[in-house]
């Protein structure tokens, strides 16, 4: 959930920033004497815009997650379940010496949970109604511990840094390719024609999608680490039991790809090239990794 929301927001912000800068004519500083690109200025420009897009995405992550998923915050628990959720998250946060995250519920029949936020002490943990219905409290406790581990590990901030570096090269090479197309294909000799701007935007979006392979690889690695952290907080057997329950529910009714990717279990396992875009490792691998722990 947090990965896909972050990536989608990041790509959208980069596209908007690029169009805005082009309309304002700011990118003209990259055109050295109207003939060749000033690669040094372009690299600095790309780094500034890349980091800006990444950290704006991070800053908006909690706000956008609440609204996209319809999260209802638990401020004053209304029943024993909400009270237990609040107390469990608060206890885990205290154990890890972080401020208690905002806690919320959202309507979904499928077991689902996510954590997001700009920092360890300004975060959100949300679970679906389906998670409460399909899992016992030990399993839910393990899922909450998994999400708290993402927060403690600083996964969102680390991903923002990685995304900022990736954005830098995406912007840099999209402009270089746009410049080559403008000069070689359309024979523009000075300045930049429409082909440069159009090509740059299209290539930027395509490169952003391909570059997400790196982010997804990172995401899969961090899931193993969050499982390990969850096992440390709630107990290894509880964490394994929660993953096994996720496996049972996903097998009982596979979600469409565009929805399944948002779950704690991730999308259904893919093969070949598509596997590179998976945000989560297969559940069997996650369970096996925990079973092999000393």
Residue pairs with C-beta under 8 A, 6 or more apart in sequence:
1 65
1 69
1 112
1 113
1 114
1 116
1 262
1 263
1 264
2 61
2 65
2 114
2 115
2 116
2 150
2 155
2 156
3 159
3 215
3 216
3 219
3 279
4 261
4 262
4 279
5 61
5 64
5 65
5 68
5 116
6 57
6 58
6 61
6 116
6 156
6 159
6 160
6 163
7 163
7 212
7 215
9 56
9 57
9 60
9 61
9 64
10 53
10 54
10 57
10 163
10 167
10 208
11 205
11 208
11 209
13 53
13 56
13 57
14 49
14 50
14 53
14 167
14 170
14 171
14 204
14 208
15 201
15 204
15 205
17 49
17 52
17 53
18 49
18 171
18 200
18 201
18 204
19 201
21 27
21 49
22 197
22 200
27 45
27 175
29 38
29 41
29 45
30 37
30 38
30 41
30 42
30 45
30 175
31 37
31 38
31 191
31 192
32 38
32 41
34 190
34 191
35 189
35 190
37 175
37 176
37 179
39 176
42 172
42 175
42 176
43 168
43 172
45 171
46 167
46 168
46 169
46 171
46 172
46 175
47 164
47 168
49 167
49 171
50 164
50 165
50 166
50 167
50 168
50 169
50 170
50 171
51 164
51 167
51 168
53 164
53 167
54 160
54 161
54 163
54 164
54 167
55 160
55 164
57 160
57 163
58 118
58 156
58 157
58 160
59 118
61 116
61 117
61 118
61 156
62 102
62 116
62 117
62 118
62 122
62 123
62 124
65 71
65 114
65 116
65 124
65 126
66 73
66 104
66 124
66 126
69 106
69 108
69 114
69 126
70 106
70 107
71 104
71 105
71 106
71 124
71 126
72 104
72 105
72 106
73 102
73 103
73 104
74 82
74 85
74 86
74 103
74 104
74 105
77 83
77 85
77 86
81 132
82 105
84 137
85 103
85 105
85 127
85 140
85 144
86 103
88 140
88 141
88 144
89 100
89 101
89 103
89 125
89 144
89 148
90 100
92 144
92 145
92 148
92 233
92 234
93 99
93 100
93 101
93 148
94 100
95 233
96 148
96 152
96 233
98 120
98 121
98 123
98 148
98 151
98 152
99 120
99 121
99 122
101 115
101 117
101 123
101 124
101 125
101 148
101 151
102 123
102 124
102 125
103 124
103 125
103 126
104 124
104 125
104 126
104 127
105 126
105 127
105 128
105 129
105 132
106 112
106 126
106 127
106 128
106 129
107 128
107 129
108 128
108 129
108 130
109 128
109 129
109 130
109 133
110 128
110 130
110 249
110 253
110 255
110 259
110 263
111 128
111 130
111 131
111 134
111 135
111 143
111 245
111 246
111 249
111 263
111 264
111 265
112 127
112 128
112 130
112 131
112 262
112 263
112 264
113 125
113 126
113 127
113 128
113 131
113 143
113 144
113 146
113 147
113 264
114 125
114 126
114 147
114 262
114 264
115 123
115 124
115 125
115 126
115 147
115 148
115 150
115 151
116 123
116 124
116 156
117 123
117 124
117 151
117 156
118 156
118 157
119 157
120 151
120 152
120 154
123 151
125 144
125 147
125 148
125 151
127 140
127 143
127 144
131 140
131 143
131 264
132 140
134 245
134 249
135 143
135 242
135 245
138 234
138 235
138 238
138 241
138 242
139 238
139 241
139 242
139 245
140 242
141 234
141 238
142 230
142 231
142 234
142 235
142 238
142 239
142 241
142 242
143 230
143 242
143 264
144 234
145 229
145 230
145 231
145 232
145 233
145 234
145 238
145 239
146 226
146 227
146 229
146 230
146 239
146 242
146 264
147 226
147 230
147 264
148 229
148 230
148 233
149 225
149 226
149 227
149 228
149 229
149 230
149 232
149 233
150 156
150 222
150 226
150 229
152 229
153 222
153 225
153 226
153 229
155 222
155 226
158 218
158 222
159 215
159 218
159 219
159 222
162 214
162 215
162 218
163 215
166 211
166 214
166 215
167 208
169 211
170 204
170 207
170 208
170 211
171 204
173 203
173 207
174 199
174 200
174 201
174 203
174 204
174 207
175 200
177 199
177 200
177 203
178 192
178 195
178 196
178 197
178 198
178 199
178 200
178 203
179 192
179 196
181 195
181 196
181 199
182 188
182 192
182 193
182 195
182 196
182 199
183 189
185 195
186 193
186 195
188 195
188 196
212 277
213 276
213 277
216 276
216 277
216 278
216 279
217 276
219 279
219 280
220 278
220 279
220 280
220 281
223 266
223 279
223 280
223 281
223 286
224 281
224 286
224 289
227 239
227 243
227 286
227 289
227 290
228 289
228 290
228 293
230 239
230 242
231 238
231 239
231 240
231 290
231 293
236 290
236 293
239 290
240 287
240 290
240 291
243 265
243 283
243 286
243 287
243 290
244 283
244 287
246 263
246 264
246 265
246 283
247 265
247 283
247 284
247 287
250 260
250 263
250 265
250 268
250 283
254 260
254 268
255 263
255 267
255 268
257 267
257 268
260 266
260 267
260 268
261 267
261 279
264 280
265 280
265 283
266 278
266 279
266 280
266 281
267 278
267 279
267 280
269 275
269 278
269 282
270 277
270 278
280 286
